[in-house]
Amino acid sequence: MPQELVIHTPENAEIRVPLAGMFSRATAFVYDLGIQVALLVVEHIVFIMILDNVRWRSSLLYHLGVVQGFYLIVVFVTIFGYYTFYELFKNGQTPGKKAYGLRVVSLGGQQVGLFSSFLRNFLRIADFMPFLFFAGVVSTLITERHQRIGDLFAGTVVIRTEE
């Protein structure tokens, strides 16, 4: 299996970039997961304070539903928006990827676009499902470029930026 991504430029030059392996990707993921858990804990505490305030000031169940719906949107944005934000605005590097010298790029070596980033991160759901988690690990191990299921659909790959 090749351990590098070969990019052909319009000038007919060939650039070889080392690919990230499963272990480095997993450690970066755990790093990012720690940040996300911290964010979710803070969001949950704020949500409880707001919910408690709404519960005591309003007798309408409608307000509780609005607050709970808003909370679900905030959680969704925290989980999926975290990766998309960093991939689009921070050169394809979440804090975890930056700490471990990794970066998400398209198969052509360019920065990931909005659709590709959203697709690869939405398919991250498959990595969290009990039986599909195994499929995500297996796809990283058996694909030529160490790609998760989301990477395969989005046409992206994770590379090492430093050795």
Beta strands, then each sheet from edge to edge (+ up, - down):
strand 1: 4-8
strand 2: 14-18
strand 3: 102-106
strand 4: 156-160
sheet 1: 1+ 2-
sheet 2: 3+ 4-
end
